[in-house]
Amino acid sequence: MLANTGKRLTTRITDHVQEKLQAAADLVGATLNQFVVQAALEKAEKVIESESTIVLTRRESLRLLEMIDNPPPRNEKFLHAQARYQRIKNDVGSST
């Protein structure tokens, strides 16, 4: 299932939890370790995906596209922030 990388993860669990995990592992024909690693990996992928994705309604999507096509005019606060960003970017670029 997963290549042996030499990394180890240990945890303490109750007898009840171990019995339940072992029963599930047995049902799918995996070792307890394989089952736990696969379940944890699936959960990690779901969490990463949900935290990396922004879901917009149709109305929000259309509004975003409208703003991309027709951005609002740049106000003074924006222009100051843009100038500050450029100064910081140039300072970092010149120090490396």
N, C-alpha and C positions, 0 to 999 in steps of 0.2 A: 504494500500500500504506500508507505512513505520510505524513502531511502534513509538508511542509518547515517545520521550526521554526527553522532557522538554527543549531541546535546541532550540534557536530561531535565525533565520537569517533575518535581515531586510535590505532593500535596497530602494532607491528612483528611480522611473522610470517615464518616460513621459506617458501621457495619451495614445499616439499612441502605445507605447510598451505594456502597460497593455491591451489595446484592442486586440492587435494581440495575446498576450499570452493567454488571456481569450478565444478568438475564437478557438485557437488550443486546449486548455484544454477542451472546450465544445465538440469539435469534437471527442475526445477520451474518453469522459465521466469521466473526472477527475476534481477535484477542481483546482483552479489556483495554490495553494500552492503545491499540489501533482504533478502537471505537471512540475512546475519549479524545484522542488527538484529532480524529476526523470530525467529531461533533464540535470540538472547540474551533477548528479551522473553519467549518461551515458558519458558525456563529460569528467569528471574527470577520469573515467576508461580508456577511449581511450588515454588520455594524459599520464597517468601513464604507460599504456602498451607500447605506442610508445617510451617513454623515458627510458623504462626498457628493450627494445629489441634491439639487434644488428642484422641487416639484412646483410648477406654476399652473394655475387654472388657465383656461383658454383666454379669459379676459386679461389676466396678468401677462400671458405670453404676447398677446396682441399689443398691449401697452408697451412692453419691453421693445418689441420690434419697431413700434412707432417712435419710441425715444431714440433708438439706434438710427433710424432713418432721418429723424428730425430732432436732433438734440436741443435741449433748452439753451438759451444764450448763457454764455459764461459770465458769472457775476464777479464782483471784486474779490470776494472771499475765495472763489475757485482760482482766480488768477494768482492770488498771493500763495495759495497752497501749491499751485503748479510751479511757481518760481522757487519756492522753498525746496520742493522735491528735486528740481533741477540742480540747485546749489548742493544739496546733500549728495546727489548722484555724482556730480562732478568732483566733490571733495573725496568721496570714496574711490572714484576712478583714478584720481591723481595720487592717492596715497598707496596704491598697490603697484 
